[in-house]
C-alpha cells in the first residue's frame, strides 16, 4: 500500500472496511448509464486510486463481485448490499466511491461520459464526452 495520508471507509453496515493511502489519481463524476444504474442515482462520484493504494482491512470474505465487462469488477458487501468499489485491472486502478470514504476532501476534476448525462451540472469542471484518451475514450470536451 502506498505511503502518505490515509483515509478509512466502509460499506453501509460496516462489515467491509478499507483504507486508501496517498493521493487519488483522479476524482470526478461519471454520468454513464452503467454507473447510474449501479449507484441508483443520476450521477456517480468516483475517486480513482492506484490499485496498491487500496487495502481491505476487514471483511474481505464479505465482498461480492459483479463483472459486467473485462474493465470493471464491481464490488459490494454481501450483508448489506452496499456498493464499495470497482476494480479496473486494465488500468491498474480502483474506483472507491466517494461516499464510502467520507473524510476524503472530495474535489471533482472531471465529468466523464457527459454525453449520457440525465442531470446536467454547471460547475465549471471539465466535461468529457466519454473517457480520456488514456482510458480508451475520445478525450473530447463538451460544453456545460
Secondary structure, 3 states (H helix, E strand, C coil): CCCCCEEEEECCCCCCEEEEECCCCEEEEECCHHHHHHHCCCCEEEEEEEHHHEEEEECHHHEEEEEEECCEEEEEECCCCCEEEEEECCCCEEEEEHHHCCCCCCCCCEEECHHHCCCCCCCCCCEECCCCHHHCCCCCEECC
